[in-house]
């Protein structure tokens, strides 16, 4: 089958929603136009359509915000995804076993996206939230996504580490998590202050790899190779 035709207006509308960044409650028309590269008249037309679908809201003063339909769709996605049924429990167990924060990462274009996060109870820890994006080439989880995302055999799974790549004071370990047929589902990581992490690398790795194996099995995969 040939490639489906592109619907430019749909792509532009989705692109406008993607202009919002973490912590931004609303954006003025001029900023949406600048970030999207679209004229103000085009932005107004597209945001008006998104408003009617409850995907956007017009705030007093003319600024635009994301609408409640996006939250509903996000919840439907989470409930329908097997990751949401298994990853949070795996992260909680990993935090209990290591005392450090645990995250689950997926590839998002040229970036890595934190899909799930469980924080350490320790006062000093690295600060990452679900929904945060970082460069794919930085950090242990990014290297996992690059290394196994191109179809490398699941049997090659191992622990990768990073020391001060994303932030000078943070270190991390990450391992791949697979699904049915050996396809990569994401990267499971443990991270924290490098002063605490680096001396504990062997014990942290010893906890992380079995946790990835259990999560892989829960998702229908097999860490030693395709199911």
QUIDA-V546093 format. One record per pair of residues at least 12 apart in sequence whose C-alpha atoms are under 8 Angstrom apart, sorted by sequence separation. I is the first residue (numbers start at 1). GAP is how many residues later the second one is. If there is no record, write none. Layout:
BEGIN
((I,GAP) (I,GAP))
END
This chain:
BEGIN
((55,12) (56,12) (91,12) (103,12) (104,12) (117,12) (161,12) (175,12) (176,12) (19,13) (54,13) (55,13) (91,13) (103,13) (104,13) (116,13) (117,13) (160,13) (161,13) (174,13) (175,13) (29,14) (54,14) (55,14) (103,14) (114,14) (116,14) (159,14) (160,14) (174,14) (175,14) (190,14) (29,15) (54,15) (55,15) (102,15) (103,15) (114,15) (115,15) (116,15) (159,15) (160,15) (174,15) (16,16) (19,16) (51,16) (53,16) (54,16) (101,16) (102,16) (114,16) (115,16) (144,16) (159,16) (173,16) (174,16) (19,17) (87,17) (101,17) (102,17) (113,17) (114,17) (143,17) (158,17) (172,17) (173,17) (101,18) (102,18) (113,18) (114,18) (157,18) (158,18) (172,18) (173,18) (190,18) (100,19) (101,19) (113,19) (114,19) (141,19) (157,19) (172,19) (189,19) (16,20) (100,20) (113,20) (140,20) (171,20) (172,20) (188,20) (15,21) (99,21) (100,21) (112,21) (113,21) (140,21) (170,21) (171,21) (99,22) (100,22) (111,22) (112,22) (139,22) (140,22) (170,22) (171,22) (172,22) (95,23) (99,23) (111,23) (112,23) (139,23) (170,23) (171,23) (95,24) (101,24) (111,24) (112,24) (139,24) (154,24) (169,24) (170,24) (188,24) (95,25) (100,25) (101,25) (110,25) (111,25) (169,25) (172,25) (91,26) (92,26) (110,26) (111,26) (139,26) (169,26) (171,26) (16,27) (91,27) (138,27) (139,27) (171,27) (88,28) (138,28) (148,28) (154,28) (87,29) (88,29) (107,29) (112,29) (153,29) (154,29) (88,30) (112,30) (144,30) (154,30) (164,30) (16,31) (111,31) (144,31) (145,31) (163,31) (173,31) (140,32) (141,32) (144,32) (151,32) (173,32) (13,33) (26,33) (29,33) (112,33) (139,33) (140,33) (141,33) (151,33) (175,33) (12,34) (13,34) (28,34) (29,34) (140,34) (141,34) (149,34) (174,34) (175,34) (28,35) (29,35) (107,35) (149,35) (177,35) (27,36) (28,36) (105,36) (148,36) (176,36) (177,36) (9,37) (13,37) (26,37) (27,37) (175,37) (179,37) (26,38) (27,38) (107,38) (177,38) (178,38) (179,38) (26,39) (106,39) (145,39) (177,39) (180,39) (182,39) (25,40) (26,40) (179,40) (180,40) (181,40) (182,40) (25,41) (145,41) (178,41) (179,41) (180,41) (182,41) (145,42) (179,42) (180,42) (144,43) (178,43) (179,43) (182,43) (183,43) (126,44) (178,44) (182,44) (142,45) (178,45) (181,45) (182,45) (141,46) (159,46) (177,46) (180,46) (181,46) (141,47) (180,47) (141,48) (17,49) (140,49) (159,49) (159,50) (158,51) (126,65) (126,66) (157,66) (125,67) (126,67) (157,67) (125,68) (154,68) (155,68) (156,68) (124,69) (154,69) (155,69) (154,70) (155,70) (154,71) (155,71) (153,72) (154,72) (153,73) (106,79) (107,79) (106,80) (105,81) (106,81) (104,82) (105,82) (104,83) (105,83) (104,84) (105,84) (103,85) (104,85) (102,86) (103,86) (102,87) (103,87) (102,88) (101,89) (102,89) (100,90) (101,90) (100,91) (101,91) (100,92) (94,96) (98,106) (98,109) (22,110) (97,110) (94,113) (94,114) (94,117) (90,121) (90,125) (87,128) (86,129) (86,132) (86,133) (83,136) (82,137))
END
